[in-house]
Amino acid sequence: MTVARRRQLLFAALYFSEGAPIGFLWWALPTRLRAAGVEVADIAALLAALALPWAFKFLGAPLIDIVRTPRWTLRAWVAACQLLMGLCLVPVLLLDWSTGFTTIATLLMLHAVAAAAQDVAVDAYALAIVAPHERAAINAAMQGGMLTGRAVFGGGALLLDARIGANATIALLIGAIWASLAVLLIAGEREPARTVTTFTARRRQFQSALGEVARRRTTWLVLGFAAIGGAGFEAVGLLSAHTCSIVA
């Protein structure tokens, strides 16, 4: 297998583990909670909270970019986030969805924070190891992995619940995330060592780059387009999920 093909498979797997939590938390979870007797208002409040880590993940990007050492790399960030994502879901297997709502909500919130941090780390990792001429193919693999993950653990999770049970579906989600972690570790793709080694120097370098990006008009046009398009897409998904939960 060529290096380019191996990287495509790697990032398809990593993005599958990005899409899977989103599909489960934003699309499958409302119906599952409603079926367990949780009030619609509580479900809506939880979904709004679970969306916040992704909405504010740009605040975590500087931390992930700056807090890196020769041993604690972007690859280590991704691996740690994926390990934490799975660990947060393990206790959910032992809890009752109707009586343990508060505990489950807390665990899911921690899972969402780790998943959003993983998103940031994976993108930075891709930019660090993928050559510019490979990025189009890698991006296609990423999107394919993400959409597949959303589909399997979004609407697909509800079908799986009916066949194998809710806990088995969550176990599959944990397995999918940790399978992606295994692919990451086996692939062994390491980013180049940073030339700027001290924390202060990395912070100054980041601030300089951020200032340069903020001064570009195209940056704000792209952000505006992304906000409008993303808000519309997610609004339709959440509205559909709420409708299904109310009907259920």
Secondary structure as UniProt FT lines:
FT   HELIX           3..22
FT   HELIX           23..28
FT   HELIX           29..35
FT   TURN            36..37
FT   HELIX           40..55
FT   HELIX           57..66
FT   HELIX           74..89
FT   HELIX           91..94
FT   TURN            97..99
FT   HELIX           101..129
FT   HELIX           132..134
FT   HELIX           135..153
FT   HELIX           155..164
FT   HELIX           166..187
FT   HELIX           199..214
FT   HELIX           217..247
//
